[in-house]
Amino acid sequence: MIETTESSAHALVDLRAHAAPETAVAIVRTLVRFGRPVLTFAYDHGIRVVPLRRHERYAEASAALSRLGVDVDAWPAPPAGLFVVEERRVYLRSRSPMTVAHEFGHALDCALGAGVYRSGIDPHVRAAFAASRNFVTPYAATGLDEYFAECVRSYVGVNDPASFWPRATRERLRRLDPAMYAYIEALFAGGFAAGAA
Ligand SMILES: [Zn+2]
């Protein structure tokens, strides 16, 4: 089989037994924006993307969440997606481009850190975050992990049409946060592999 960007993206999506195959289409459409080297890097580091079935709860899909008693399903507004570090799994309730790209940003952070978020321990990210005055999105200001995920999402320029947030773009990242722009650009230039722990 010829490996294409699309087939690399498909390989990441774990539909499990009962999910409708067309579910993968919207997710793949966003994942291909990251490029094949990055998708391959994620796959090789055990990252998988798991869409929830209709009405399925996170705790049903994730053994770790169930065991840890993390009841995100009971939140007033359950998250559109989340990343479970110990499983290296992105769980998606929504297939929106913004959700897929943001959560995949967390997945890349975890793959880079070989099972822990690289953003939490990398002095370059910590320094850029501490020095940052204008964040690429409001959510990027809420913590090192969200900072990393939102900067990655900006670099690939994935947005939802209906979002009320400022559009996250590569140009906006370059303008507002040159240090983090350079950091993310170097990661993409090396297919993330050079930055891997
Ligand atoms: Zn997040």
Boltz pocket constraint, residues with backbone or C-beta under 6 A from the ligand:
constraints:
  - pocket:
      binder: B
      contacts: [[A, 102], [A, 106], [A, 145], [A, 146], [A, 149]]
      max_distance: 6.0
